[in-house]
Amino acid sequence: MKKIFGIATTLLLTAALAACGTGSTGSSDSSAAEEESTKLVIGASVTPHAEILEQAKPLLAEEGIDLEIKTFDDYVLPNKALENGDIDANYFQHIPYLNKQIADNGYDFVNAGAIHIEPMGLYSKRISDISELEDGATVLTSTSESDWGRILTILQDADLITLKDGVDTETATFDDIAENPKNLEFKHDVDPSLLATAYQNDEADLIAINANFAFGIDLNPVDDSVLLEADNSPYVNVIAVRSGDEDSDKIKKLIEVLHSDEIKDFVEEQWQGSVKIVDADAQ
């Protein structure tokens, strides 16, 4: 009987310990799920995107969202990371680039909200005014075809070229130039991230640099460019997510916070008009 009682006691203790263990694991799983539900991981260019997100971080924390920012130095990896599920959203690209990436790579992404615009600038170490541009001058642009139309539009607005009739400026290429009275020579074989270095090395008469890379070498598009994109440009930077995630509470709160007065004031003070938060309904 003693032996039987000992066995029974052992079994009861084992069951009790197992129950405790199960309870502990359940609590751990619950905590992990809660952390997962409140965490938002977003990939972004260093400037200005990640800087804006850093300002949004405490505002999102008040909404119960833990924002984690992963920075990228190129225009390829953020979309790959989003497709692979390494991040929940990205914030680095304008609408034409996003649309082209979707078309070229089959990404199932959507634009969750327009946030800001950065006017593209053309810079030069050789001239201080566009009237000084000589015949046969070189214009260096990037390999990013989605930016060609905006650069050509800037040049056309400055009466340096004209595009063929009926050409969609958002998708225009250098083959769409109808008139080039100054015989400008176009080079477009440089990665966008290297154009700032090309400017520092004085590699062309005019160099088109995206604002985030210009900021990286202390160039302000408003103050330092020879030619600047007009305010009505369609090249607005957006939050991109996998299809279906645009309706999640975390993404909606992110979009709302990025259009808050606190963020607008920060952007205006930080970049003095060279980065502008757009209306929430701009798409």
N, C-alpha and C positions, 0 to 999 in steps of 0.2 A: 504493500500500500504506500509505504514511504517512497519507494522508487517511482510508483505511478504518480504520486503527488508531485514529486520533483520534476518529472517530465512535463506534467501539466503546467506547473509554475513557469518552467523554461519557455514553453510555447506561448504562454500569456505575455511574458516579458518581451519575447521576440516580436509578437504581434503589436504590442504597445510601441516598441521602438520603431517598427516598420511604419506604424501610423504616424508617429512623430516625424519620421523621415519624409513621408509622403506630404504631410502638411507643410514642411519646410520647402520642399521642391515646388509645391503649388504657389507658395508665397513668392519664391524667386521668379517663377515663370510669370506671375502676375506683375511683378515689378519690372521685368524685362519688357513685357507687353506695353505697360504704361509708359516706359521710357521711349519705346519705339513709336508710340502714338503721339508723343509730344515733341519728338525730335524731327528737325527738318534740315536736311543736308543739301546745300546748294553750291554748285560750282560757279566760279566767277573770274573774270579778268581782274588783275590786281587793282588797276586804276581805270575809271573811278568806281567800278561796280562793287568790288570788295569793300572799298572805303564806305560806300553808301550802306552796304549791308551791315557793316560794323556799327553804324549809327542806329540801324534798325533793330539790332540785337536786343538791347534792353527794352525796347518798346514791344517786341514780340514776347519777351520773357513775361511781361505784364499780362499777356494774353495766354500764358501757359505753354508757350512754344520755345523750345531750346534750339536756337539756330546755330548750325555748324557750317562754317564757310571753308571751302576748298578752292585754292587759287590755281589758275592755269595761265601759262605764258603763250599759248598759241590758240588757234581757232578750230583745231581738229579734235583734240582730246576731250573738251567739255561735252560735245555731243556723243562721243563714244562712251564716255562715263555715264551719261544719262541713259543711253540705250542699254548698257550692261547692268543698270540698276545700282551703280556705285554711288550715285547721287539722286536726289529726289527732283531736282530742277536745276536749270542753269540760267545764268544772267550774264551775257557777254555779247550777244549777237543782235543785229537789226533784222527787220522783217524780210527783206529780200534775200539776205544770207540764209536765214532759217528756211525759207521756202525752197531755195536752191539745194540746200543740204537734204531736205526731205525728198526732193525730186531725184537727186543724184544717188542717195544712199538708201532710200526706202524707209527712212525713219518714221515711226508712228508717233510723231510729236505734234503738239499744238501750241499756239501762242496763248499763254494764260493771262497776259496783260502787258500793255505798253507802259514803260516806266520813264525813260528819259531819251533825249536826243543829244548827240555830240556832233557838232558841225565838223565836217571834214575840211581840212586845210591843206593848201599847197604852200610849201616852204622853200626858202632859198637862202644860201649863203652868198650868192653872187649878185643878187639884185635886192633892192629894198622897196621897189614899186614895180608893178606889172608893166608899166610903160617902158621900162628899161630892158624888157625881154627882147633878145636879138633874134634875127632870122636864123632858123635852123637849130634853135635851142632844144635841149633834151628834156623830156618830161618822164620822170620815173614813177611808176605805179607798181602795185603789188600783183601777185598772181591771182588774187581773189576776184574772180569775174563779177561777183555780185556788187563790187565797188566801182567797176568800170563806168557804169551808167551815171553814177553820181559825180564822178570826176569829170566825165565828158560834159555833164550838165553845167558844172562850175566853169569849165573852159568856154562853153557856148555862151553862158551868161556874161562872160568877160569879153565876148566878141573875138575870141581867139580861134574858134572853129565854128562850123555849122554842121548839124547832123542831117541825114537824109530825111525827106518828108515822110511822115507816118511812123517813124521809129519810136518805139516805147523806150523812153529814157532809162527806165529801171533795168531794162535788159540789153541796152545798147552796148555794142563792142566797138573797138577801134576801126573795124571794117565798115562801120556805119557813118564814118566821117565823110561829109560831102565836100566841104571846103576847109582848107588848111592854109590860109594866106601867109602865115609866118613859117610854113614848112617845118612845123614842129616834129621832132623825132620822138616817138613813143617807145618806151621800154617797160615791159610788164612781166619781168621774170624774177622778181624778188618776193620772198615771203613777207607778209605784212609786218611781222615782228622785227624784221631787219631793216625796215625803211628808216627808222630813227637813226640807226647806225650809218646808213647810207647818207643821210643828211649830215651827220657829224663829220663824215669823210668827204663831204662836198662832191658827191658822185654824179650830180646832174644839176641843170639850171633850175628846174622845179621838181619837187619831190612831194607826192601826195601821202600824207601820214594820218592814220586813224587817230582820233583824239586821245584814246587811252595810251597809245604808244608815245604820242607827243608829250603828254603829261609826264611820262617816265624820264624824259630828258629836259624837263622844265620848260617846255614850249607851251604857251597858251594860245589856242587857236584864234581867239579874238584879237590878241595883241601882237602875235608873232607871225601869223601867216601872211603871205603875199596875196592869196586869194582864199576866200572863205565861203563855205556853202550857205545858201539862203536858209532862213528860218522855216520855210514851208517844206523842207525836205521830208520825204516819206521814210527816211532811214532811222526809224525810232527803235531803240533797244528794248527788248522784251524779256519776260520770264518765260522760258520754254519748259514744258513738262511732257511726260508720256501721256498719250491720249487717254482721257478719262480722269486723270489726276487734277485737271483744272477745276474740278468741282469739289475738291477736298477742302475742308475747313482750314487746314494749315496754309494752303496756297492762297485761298481767298483772304485770309488775315495778312499774309505777306504782302499781297498786292495793295491791300488797304493801308497798311503801315507805310509802304513806300510812297504813297501819295499823301501822307499826313503833312500837316504844317511844319512839324519838327524836321522832317526830312527835306522838305522844300527849302526851309530856311538854311539848313546846313549846306545844301548843294549850292545855293545862291552865294552864300558867304565864302565857301571853299573855292568855287570855280568862276565866280564873277561873270556868269552868263555863258561860259564856254561849255557848260553842261546844264541842261534845262529839264526839269521834271515836266512831263506832258500831262494833259488832262487824262483822267482815269478812263474815259471812254475812247481815247485815241487808239486805233488798232491798225 
